């Protein structure tokens, strides 16, 4: 068995966090890193995670890269999270930090093949709606919200959890 496959089969990262608002369990990047260390360290591997700010079009994204290495063999996974210009209740560094945490979580999940189908970001449906949910949370005006709805109408109407999230966000914006 290849070393990465062995590591992936041994890593168990339980969802130790609970979101009271959404009533779901999830795992954070920190949870994943704590689960990984006891598996990789005895094998002579170490893990690093780094971020870069990337401009795509007129939007800034945080690009997180998770790197697993033993000095000879190196494995990487990357993930992106869009950084909003403003977010209610957050200053600039908090917005960047939130985007970083999100991107890091998914870079780590990809590297260690962690199943996120039942994570909060998939609204516990088995489908990945994380991009929609992130965009939904970042809508600030009713026209933005309606535009997002129109682009995802079929998914929203066929998924009770997404429909509920959309309705809640609509009430928040009013």
Buried (B, 14 or more C-beta within 10 A) or exposed (E): EEBBEEBBEBBEBEBEEEEEEBEBBBBBBBBBBEBBBEBBEEEEBBBEBEBEEEEEEEEBBBBBBBBBBEEEEEBEBBBBBBBBEEBEEEEEEEBBBBBBBBBBBBBBBBBBEBEBEBBBBBBBBEBBBBEBBBBBEBBEEEEBBEEBBEEBEEBBEEBEBBEEBBEEBBEEBE
